[in-house]
Amino acid sequence: MLLFLSCHDKSVYKEPDTDVELLKPYKDLEVIVPEGYASIVKLYGDTLAICPYTTTISIPNLASVSRASFPDAITIENVRNENNFYKGELRTWQVVAFEDSRNGDYDYNDLIIHVKWIIQKDSYTVSVQPIALGSTKTIKLGFEKMEGNINNPNEVIVAEDCRGKLFGGKEGFINTYGEKDLSNMNKFKYTENLKKQSDDLRCAVNWFIEVDGGVRLYAITNNKKCLDQNGIPYGLIFTSIHDVFKYCNKNGDKCGLDWFLYPQERVSIRDVYDFDEYIKTGDISIFRTPKNGYFDAIGDGEPLKEGLLYCPNSLYNIE
C-alpha cells in the first residue's frame, strides 16, 4: 500500500501538445530534374537553389503563412545544363533566437544570431553573425548535423563561450536595450566548411545552447525536447519572415527578407506579437507587423524606442 501511494503521488510528465511540425523553419521538397537540364528553384523571385540532378531541398515552411499569392512563392524553371555548367547549391538565411533558461521570460534576446548557409552536393558552409546577447551566463553554442545516421548526429560546436568568441568579450547586455553596438553586426565571427554524407540540398541541423554547467536547450526541432513544460520553444528559428525585400542597405541593395524585429530586454514577445497564434498555427507572417505601440524604425538604423530592436542580415553589407 505504501508503495502504491508513493507512486500515485509522483508528478507525471505530460508531453506538450504543441505541433512542432508547424514551427519548423523548413520542409522538404523533391525536385525532379529532366536529363540534360538543371532546375532553378526561386523563392519570391530570388534564387533559392540550383539542382542539376534530382534531389531533395529545403524550402521555407510557408504553409501557414497568410499570403494570398502563396502558391507563387516557390517557382521552378528547367534550363539546359550544357557542359554541366550548373552545380548543385542551396543558399538560405536563418535567424536563431534563444532563451537561456527552462523558465524563461520569453523576450528571446538572450542570444540572437544570423546564420548564412551555402549547401552543396558534398559539403556546406555555415557563417554566423552575432546580433544580440541578453544573458550574463556562459553560453555554449552548437548544432547537430541531422544527415547520415539520424540517431547518431555529428555535433559541431560554434563557440564554447559566445560572449568571448562571437561578441569580442564585451561585458554586459549587448543590443538588447537602447543604443546598439554595431561593431560586430557587419561581420561573420564564425565560418566553417564542413563535409556532408548525403548529396541532397537540405538544411538539416538542430541548433542548441548549453548553459548552467551543461543544461542543453534546443531551438525548434522535429522533436518536442525543444519545448518547455508550457509547450513554448526554448529557441526560435526563422527564415523568410517577409515576402518582399522591404529594406535597402547602405549600397542600395535590397535586403531584409529574414529580418526579425526582436523584443528589448524584459519585453515579452507576447506583448509585441500574437505569439500564441504563431504557436498554434506556425504563421511567421505574424512577425512582420508588431502590435500597436511598437514601431519599426529601421530606416535610419536607429534602435526602436518602444521595445523592439531590429535584426539585420545585410544592412551593413556583410557580404
C-alpha positions in Angstrom: 0.0 0.0 0.0 2.8 2.4 0.9 4.5 1.7 -2.4 1.2 2.3 -4.3 0.7 5.6 -2.6 4.3 6.8 -3.3 3.9 6.0 -7.0 0.4 7.6 -7.1 1.7 10.8 -5.6 4.5 11.2 -8.1 4.1 14.0 -10.6 3.8 12.6 -14.1 5.4 14.3 -17.1 2.9 15.3 -19.7 4.3 15.9 -23.2 3.3 19.4 -24.6 0.6 19.3 -27.3 2.4 21.9 -29.4 2.7 20.8 -33.0 6.4 21.3 -33.7 5.9 20.4 -37.4 4.1 23.7 -37.8 7.0 25.7 -36.3 9.9 24.1 -38.1 11.6 26.7 -40.5 11.8 24.3 -43.4 10.1 21.5 -45.1 11.4 19.1 -47.8 10.7 19.5 -51.5 11.7 16.8 -54.0 12.9 18.4 -57.2 12.6 16.1 -60.3 15.2 17.2 -62.9 14.9 16.1 -66.5 18.0 14.6 -68.0 20.3 17.3 -69.5 18.7 20.1 -67.6 19.1 21.9 -64.3 16.2 23.2 -62.2 16.3 26.7 -60.8 14.2 27.0 -57.7 13.2 30.5 -56.7 11.6 31.9 -53.6 9.6 35.2 -54.2 11.6 35.6 -57.4 15.0 35.2 -55.9 17.1 32.1 -56.5 17.0 29.6 -53.6 18.5 26.5 -55.1 20.1 25.2 -58.3 19.5 21.5 -58.9 21.4 19.8 -61.7 20.2 16.4 -60.6 17.0 15.1 -58.9 17.3 15.7 -55.2 15.5 16.9 -52.1 15.9 20.5 -51.0 14.8 22.6 -48.0 12.2 25.3 -48.7 10.7 27.7 -46.1 7.8 26.2 -44.2 5.3 28.7 -45.5 2.2 26.5 -45.4 0.6 28.6 -42.7 1.6 32.0 -43.9 -1.3 34.4 -44.5 -0.5 35.3 -48.1 -3.0 35.2 -50.9 -0.3 34.5 -53.5 1.4 31.8 -51.6 1.2 29.2 -54.5 3.6 31.6 -56.4 6.1 31.9 -53.6 8.1 28.9 -54.9 8.7 28.6 -58.6 10.8 26.0 -60.6 12.3 26.6 -64.0 14.1 24.0 -66.0 17.1 25.2 -68.1 19.5 23.3 -70.4 22.7 22.3 -68.4 25.2 22.3 -71.3 28.7 21.0 -70.3 27.4 20.6 -66.7 27.6 24.4 -66.3 25.3 24.3 -63.2 26.4 22.9 -59.9 24.1 21.9 -57.1 23.7 24.6 -54.4 21.1 26.0 -51.9 21.5 29.3 -50.1 19.5 30.3 -47.1 19.5 32.5 -44.1 18.3 31.8 -40.5 17.6 33.9 -37.5 18.1 31.9 -34.3 16.9 33.4 -31.1 17.3 31.7 -27.7 16.0 31.8 -24.1 18.8 30.8 -21.7 16.6 29.0 -19.1 14.0 26.4 -18.8 11.9 29.1 -17.1 12.4 32.0 -19.5 10.9 35.4 -19.7 10.2 34.9 -23.4 11.9 38.0 -24.7 14.1 35.7 -26.9 17.1 38.0 -26.9 19.4 36.0 -24.5 21.3 35.0 -27.7 20.4 36.0 -31.2 22.5 35.1 -34.3 22.1 35.3 -38.0 23.3 32.3 -40.0 24.1 32.0 -43.6 24.1 28.5 -45.2 25.6 27.6 -48.6 24.7 23.9 -49.1 26.3 21.9 -51.9 26.4 18.3 -53.0 29.2 17.1 -50.7 29.7 20.0 -48.3 28.2 23.0 -46.7 29.5 26.4 -45.5 28.0 27.9 -42.3 28.7 31.5 -41.3 27.4 33.0 -38.0 26.8 36.7 -37.5 26.3 37.8 -33.8 23.3 40.1 -33.2 22.4 40.3 -29.5 23.4 38.9 -26.1 20.9 39.5 -23.3 22.3 37.0 -20.8 25.0 37.0 -18.1 25.5 33.3 -18.4 28.3 31.5 -20.2 26.6 30.2 -23.3 27.9 27.4 -25.4 26.5 27.3 -29.0 26.4 24.4 -31.4 24.3 22.4 -33.8 23.7 18.8 -34.7 24.1 17.7 -38.3 21.0 15.7 -38.9 22.1 13.8 -42.1 23.5 10.4 -42.5 22.8 8.5 -39.3 19.9 10.5 -37.7 20.2 8.5 -34.5 23.8 9.5 -34.0 24.2 13.0 -35.3 27.5 14.8 -35.6 27.9 17.8 -33.3 29.5 21.0 -34.4 30.5 23.5 -31.7 30.4 27.1 -32.9 31.5 28.7 -29.6 32.4 27.4 -26.1 31.7 30.9 -24.8 29.6 33.1 -27.1 30.5 36.3 -25.3 34.2 35.7 -25.9 34.1 34.3 -29.4 31.2 36.0 -31.0 30.9 39.3 -29.1 34.6 40.1 -28.6 34.4 39.6 -24.8 32.3 42.8 -24.3 30.7 42.9 -20.9 27.0 43.4 -20.1 24.0 43.1 -22.2 24.6 43.7 -25.9 22.0 45.1 -28.3 19.1 44.4 -26.0 18.5 47.9 -24.6 18.5 51.3 -26.2 21.7 52.0 -28.2 23.0 49.3 -30.5 26.7 48.2 -30.7 27.3 47.9 -34.4 30.9 46.8 -34.2 30.1 43.1 -34.6 27.0 43.3 -36.7 28.7 43.7 -40.0 31.0 40.7 -39.6 30.8 36.9 -39.6 32.5 35.7 -36.4 32.4 32.0 -37.4 32.7 30.4 -40.8 33.4 26.8 -41.5 33.2 24.5 -44.5 32.0 21.0 -43.4 31.7 17.7 -45.3 28.4 16.0 -45.6 27.4 12.4 -46.3 24.2 12.8 -48.4 24.1 14.6 -51.7 20.7 16.3 -51.1 20.4 20.1 -50.6 18.7 20.2 -47.2 19.4 22.5 -44.3 19.1 19.6 -41.8 20.5 20.8 -38.5 19.4 21.2 -34.9 20.7 24.4 -33.1 21.3 24.2 -29.3 22.9 26.1 -26.5 24.3 24.8 -23.2 24.1 26.8 -20.0 24.4 26.3 -16.3 27.1 23.6 -16.4 25.7 21.6 -19.3 21.9 22.1 -19.5 21.2 21.8 -23.2 18.3 23.8 -24.7 17.3 23.3 -28.3 15.8 25.7 -30.7 12.8 24.4 -32.8 13.4 20.9 -34.0 11.2 18.0 -35.1 11.5 16.7 -31.5 9.5 18.0 -28.6 12.6 18.2 -26.5 12.8 21.8 -27.8 9.7 22.7 -25.8 9.4 23.8 -22.2 6.6 22.5 -19.9 4.2 25.1 -21.3 4.8 24.0 -24.9 6.9 27.0 -25.8 10.2 26.6 -27.7 13.5 27.4 -25.9 14.7 28.9 -29.2 13.1 30.2 -32.3 14.3 29.7 -35.9 13.0 31.9 -38.7 13.7 32.1 -42.4 11.9 34.3 -44.9 9.7 36.1 -42.4 8.8 38.7 -45.1 7.6 38.1 -48.6 9.3 41.1 -50.2 12.7 42.7 -49.8 11.5 45.5 -47.6 14.7 47.4 -46.9 17.9 48.5 -48.6 21.4 48.5 -47.3 23.8 51.4 -47.5 24.7 50.4 -51.0 21.1 50.5 -52.1 20.9 46.7 -52.4 17.6 45.1 -51.5 17.6 43.1 -48.2 15.6 42.3 -45.1 13.7 39.2 -46.2 14.7 37.5 -43.0 14.8 40.4 -40.5 13.3 39.8 -37.2 12.2 42.7 -35.0 13.0 41.2 -31.6 11.9 42.5 -28.2 14.1 44.6 -25.9 15.2 43.3 -22.5 12.3 42.2 -20.3 9.7 42.8 -23.0 7.8 39.6 -23.5 7.3 38.5 -27.1 3.6 38.1 -26.3 3.4 41.9 -25.7 4.8 42.6 -29.1 3.2 39.9 -31.4 0.3 37.5 -31.3 2.8 34.8 -30.2 0.1 32.3 -29.1 -1.4 32.4 -32.6 2.1 31.6 -34.0 2.5 28.7 -31.6 -0.9 27.4 -32.7 -0.6 27.9 -36.5 3.1 28.4 -37.3 2.2 31.5 -39.3 5.5 33.5 -39.3 3.9 36.5 -41.1 2.7 37.4 -37.6 6.3 38.7 -37.0 6.1 41.2 -39.9 3.9 43.7 -38.0 4.2 44.4 -34.3 1.1 45.3 -32.2 0.0 48.9 -31.9 2.5 50.8 -29.8 5.6 49.1 -31.2 7.1 50.8 -34.2 9.5 49.8 -36.9 12.3 52.4 -37.1 14.8 50.5 -39.2 15.1 53.3 -41.9 17.9 55.2 -40.3 19.5 52.3 -38.4 18.1 53.6 -35.1 17.0 51.3 -32.3 13.3 51.2 -31.7 12.2 53.3 -28.8 9.2 51.3 -27.8 10.5 47.9 -27.0 11.8 46.5 -30.3 15.2 46.2 -32.0 15.9 45.0 -35.5 18.0 42.1 -36.6 19.6 42.9 -40.0 21.4 40.4 -42.2 22.8 42.7 -44.9 22.2 46.3 -43.8 25.9 46.7 -43.2 26.9 44.8 -46.3 28.4 41.7 -44.6 29.0 40.1 -48.0 
